[in-house]
C-alpha cells in the first residue's frame, strides 16, 4: 500500500525563498544612512527636519546591523552569542580592536575639521556602535578566557 503525503508534509519539504537574506537589509540601511548627509527630509509634524533625519538614520544603522549579522552568522537572529562564532578564541581581539576603531572614528567625527560636513549625531552613533562592539568582544573574550570552565 502506498502512503499518502499530507499537505503539511509536502510543504515541509519546500525551502524558504529568502532564508537569511541580507542584501535588502544592506541596501535599505545604506540608503537610510546616506540620507543623513543631505537635507531631503521634510520638517514633519514636529517642525524639525533634523529629528526625522536622525530617526531614519538610526533605522538605517539598525538595518545595516541586521545585514551584517545575517551575512556573518548565516542566521536571522540579532544577538551574536559566543556559540555562533567559528573561532571565538582568535576572533575576539579583532572585535575589540574594531570597537576601539569605532571609538576613534567617533572622536574624529566630533572634531571641528569634520564636524562641518558630518551629521550632528554622527559621533554619538559611532560611539554607541563602538561601545557595543567593544562590549561584545570583551564578553566573548571573558567567556573563552577568564570565565571558561574548561581545564
DRENSE-861796 format. One record per residue (C-alpha): residue number from 1; x, z, y; residue in three letters. Coordinates in Angstrom, 3 decimals, padded with zeros to 6 digits. Example, Ala and Ser with C-alpha at 12.3 -4.5 7.8 and 13.67 -1.06 7.14 Angstrom:
+-----+----------+----------+----------+------+
| pos |       c1 |       c3 |       c2 | code |
+-----+----------+----------+----------+------+
|   1 |  012.300 |  007.800 | -004.500 |  ALA |
|   2 |  013.670 |  007.140 | -001.060 |  SER |
+-----+----------+----------+----------+------+
***
This chain:
+-----+----------+----------+----------+------+
| pos |       c1 |       c3 |       c2 | code |
+-----+----------+----------+----------+------+
|   1 |  000.000 |  000.000 |  000.000 |  UNK |
|   2 |  001.359 | -000.992 |  003.378 |  UNK |
|   3 |  001.441 |  001.736 |  006.034 |  UNK |
|   4 | -000.117 |  001.005 |  009.378 |  UNK |
|   5 |  001.606 |  001.977 |  012.612 |  UNK |
|   6 | -000.429 |  003.712 |  015.233 |  UNK |
|   7 | -000.328 |  002.681 |  018.887 |  UNK |
|   8 |  001.762 |  005.773 |  019.669 |  UNK |
|   9 |  004.349 |  004.880 |  017.039 |  UNK |
|  10 |  004.589 |  001.317 |  018.316 |  UNK |
|  11 |  005.035 |  002.446 |  021.917 |  UNK |
|  12 |  007.707 |  004.959 |  020.897 |  UNK |
|  13 |  009.953 |  002.101 |  019.766 |  UNK |
|  14 |  009.960 |  000.334 |  023.130 |  UNK |
|  15 |  012.820 |  001.068 |  025.511 |  UNK |
|  16 |  012.106 |  002.238 |  029.063 |  UNK |
|  17 |  012.544 | -000.546 |  031.608 |  UNK |
|  18 |  014.574 |  001.340 |  034.202 |  UNK |
|  19 |  016.317 |  004.146 |  032.361 |  UNK |
|  20 |  018.844 |  005.868 |  034.627 |  UNK |
|  21 |  018.814 |  003.078 |  037.229 |  UNK |
|  22 |  020.982 |  003.975 |  040.208 |  UNK |
|  23 |  021.205 |  000.711 |  042.174 |  UNK |
|  24 |  017.890 |  001.050 |  044.011 |  UNK |
|  25 |  018.743 |  004.639 |  044.977 |  UNK |
|  26 |  022.110 |  003.495 |  046.354 |  UNK |
|  27 |  020.634 |  000.646 |  048.403 |  UNK |
|  28 |  017.874 |  002.833 |  049.851 |  UNK |
|  29 |  020.370 |  005.598 |  050.632 |  UNK |
|  30 |  022.844 |  003.234 |  052.298 |  UNK |
|  31 |  020.119 |  001.728 |  054.483 |  UNK |
|  32 |  018.746 |  005.120 |  055.500 |  UNK |
|  33 |  022.214 |  006.465 |  056.339 |  UNK |
|  34 |  023.127 |  003.263 |  058.209 |  UNK |
|  35 |  020.082 |  003.575 |  060.463 |  UNK |
|  36 |  021.544 |  006.804 |  061.882 |  UNK |
|  37 |  024.175 |  004.717 |  063.711 |  UNK |
|  38 |  021.521 |  002.720 |  065.588 |  UNK |
|  39 |  018.602 |  003.678 |  067.819 |  UNK |
|  40 |  015.874 |  001.901 |  065.869 |  UNK |
|  41 |  013.526 |  004.786 |  065.056 |  UNK |
|  42 |  010.623 |  005.363 |  067.485 |  UNK |
|  43 |  010.143 |  008.771 |  069.092 |  UNK |
|  44 |  007.225 |  009.589 |  066.805 |  UNK |
|  45 |  004.628 |  012.311 |  067.327 |  UNK |
|  46 |  007.277 |  014.934 |  068.158 |  UNK |
|  47 |  008.622 |  012.873 |  071.082 |  UNK |
|  48 |  012.228 |  012.895 |  069.841 |  UNK |
|  49 |  013.759 |  009.874 |  068.087 |  UNK |
|  50 |  016.833 |  011.870 |  067.045 |  UNK |
|  51 |  014.696 |  014.075 |  064.803 |  UNK |
|  52 |  013.275 |  011.087 |  062.940 |  UNK |
|  53 |  016.715 |  009.506 |  062.681 |  UNK |
|  54 |  018.235 |  012.693 |  061.289 |  UNK |
|  55 |  015.380 |  013.241 |  058.867 |  UNK |
|  56 |  015.696 |  009.715 |  057.474 |  UNK |
|  57 |  019.479 |  010.100 |  057.338 |  UNK |
|  58 |  019.155 |  013.260 |  055.244 |  UNK |
|  59 |  016.775 |  011.485 |  052.901 |  UNK |
|  60 |  019.408 |  008.731 |  052.648 |  UNK |
|  61 |  022.111 |  011.241 |  051.745 |  UNK |
|  62 |  019.796 |  012.587 |  049.051 |  UNK |
|  63 |  019.241 |  009.062 |  047.695 |  UNK |
|  64 |  022.995 |  008.456 |  047.619 |  UNK |
|  65 |  023.445 |  011.695 |  045.698 |  UNK |
|  66 |  020.836 |  010.671 |  043.112 |  UNK |
|  67 |  022.542 |  007.272 |  042.759 |  UNK |
|  68 |  025.942 |  008.905 |  042.290 |  UNK |
|  69 |  024.565 |  011.371 |  039.740 |  UNK |
|  70 |  022.800 |  008.718 |  037.684 |  UNK |
|  71 |  025.833 |  006.419 |  037.729 |  UNK |
|  72 |  028.327 |  009.184 |  036.908 |  UNK |
|  73 |  026.457 |  011.149 |  034.249 |  UNK |
|  74 |  024.087 |  008.468 |  032.890 |  UNK |
|  75 |  021.268 |  010.953 |  033.252 |  UNK |
|  76 |  018.275 |  011.278 |  035.540 |  UNK |
|  77 |  018.853 |  014.963 |  036.334 |  UNK |
|  78 |  020.115 |  016.441 |  039.586 |  UNK |
|  79 |  022.442 |  019.308 |  038.626 |  UNK |
|  80 |  025.980 |  018.435 |  037.471 |  UNK |
|  81 |  026.411 |  021.248 |  034.964 |  UNK |
|  82 |  029.725 |  021.530 |  033.141 |  UNK |
|  83 |  028.290 |  020.306 |  029.821 |  UNK |
|  84 |  027.719 |  016.856 |  031.360 |  UNK |
|  85 |  031.390 |  016.402 |  032.268 |  UNK |
|  86 |  033.588 |  014.407 |  029.867 |  UNK |
|  87 |  036.816 |  016.248 |  030.777 |  UNK |
|  88 |  035.999 |  019.320 |  032.866 |  UNK |
|  89 |  039.485 |  020.827 |  032.475 |  UNK |
|  90 |  041.148 |  017.780 |  034.001 |  UNK |
|  91 |  038.457 |  016.795 |  036.489 |  UNK |
|  92 |  037.588 |  019.995 |  038.333 |  UNK |
|  93 |  040.761 |  019.971 |  040.506 |  UNK |
|  94 |  039.882 |  016.423 |  041.627 |  UNK |
|  95 |  036.368 |  017.564 |  042.523 |  UNK |
|  96 |  037.756 |  020.490 |  044.527 |  UNK |
|  97 |  040.079 |  018.038 |  046.306 |  UNK |
|  98 |  037.160 |  015.733 |  047.086 |  UNK |
|  99 |  035.238 |  018.698 |  048.529 |  UNK |
| 100 |  038.247 |  019.544 |  050.697 |  UNK |
| 101 |  038.394 |  015.902 |  051.770 |  UNK |
| 102 |  034.761 |  016.035 |  052.885 |  UNK |
| 103 |  035.512 |  019.187 |  054.891 |  UNK |
| 104 |  038.430 |  017.433 |  056.609 |  UNK |
| 105 |  036.139 |  014.477 |  057.358 |  UNK |
| 106 |  033.585 |  016.850 |  058.862 |  UNK |
| 107 |  036.266 |  018.291 |  061.133 |  UNK |
| 108 |  037.379 |  014.794 |  062.176 |  UNK |
| 109 |  033.770 |  013.690 |  062.770 |  UNK |
| 110 |  033.280 |  016.588 |  065.188 |  UNK |
| 111 |  036.320 |  015.752 |  067.320 |  UNK |
| 112 |  035.841 |  014.168 |  070.730 |  UNK |
| 113 |  037.530 |  010.886 |  069.749 |  UNK |
| 114 |  034.913 |  010.077 |  067.079 |  UNK |
| 115 |  032.019 |  012.116 |  068.403 |  UNK |
| 116 |  031.030 |  009.357 |  070.830 |  UNK |
| 117 |  030.047 |  006.869 |  068.127 |  UNK |
| 118 |  029.147 |  009.173 |  065.216 |  UNK |
| 119 |  025.608 |  010.506 |  064.784 |  UNK |
| 120 |  025.264 |  014.028 |  066.155 |  UNK |
| 121 |  024.706 |  015.828 |  062.832 |  UNK |
| 122 |  027.463 |  013.885 |  061.003 |  UNK |
| 123 |  029.902 |  016.796 |  060.967 |  UNK |
| 124 |  027.208 |  019.178 |  059.779 |  UNK |
| 125 |  026.078 |  016.881 |  056.956 |  UNK |
| 126 |  029.682 |  016.231 |  055.869 |  UNK |
| 127 |  030.315 |  019.987 |  055.895 |  UNK |
| 128 |  027.264 |  020.553 |  053.704 |  UNK |
| 129 |  028.356 |  017.880 |  051.229 |  UNK |
| 130 |  031.931 |  019.174 |  051.240 |  UNK |
| 131 |  030.907 |  022.756 |  050.591 |  UNK |
| 132 |  028.529 |  021.771 |  047.782 |  UNK |
| 133 |  031.176 |  019.595 |  046.102 |  UNK |
| 134 |  033.796 |  022.318 |  046.547 |  UNK |
| 135 |  031.461 |  024.953 |  045.109 |  UNK |
| 136 |  030.622 |  022.756 |  042.117 |  UNK |
| 137 |  034.302 |  022.107 |  041.391 |  UNK |
| 138 |  035.181 |  025.791 |  041.659 |  UNK |
| 139 |  032.250 |  026.686 |  039.396 |  UNK |
| 140 |  033.394 |  024.286 |  036.684 |  UNK |
| 141 |  036.998 |  025.458 |  037.114 |  UNK |
| 142 |  035.895 |  029.050 |  036.616 |  UNK |
| 143 |  033.742 |  028.186 |  033.582 |  UNK |
| 144 |  036.522 |  026.307 |  031.792 |  UNK |
| 145 |  039.286 |  028.636 |  033.017 |  UNK |
| 146 |  038.846 |  032.251 |  034.071 |  UNK |
| 147 |  035.386 |  032.769 |  032.609 |  UNK |
| 148 |  035.982 |  030.804 |  029.414 |  UNK |
| 149 |  035.036 |  032.628 |  026.208 |  UNK |
| 150 |  037.453 |  030.644 |  024.034 |  UNK |
| 151 |  040.570 |  032.406 |  022.801 |  UNK |
+-----+----------+----------+----------+------+
***
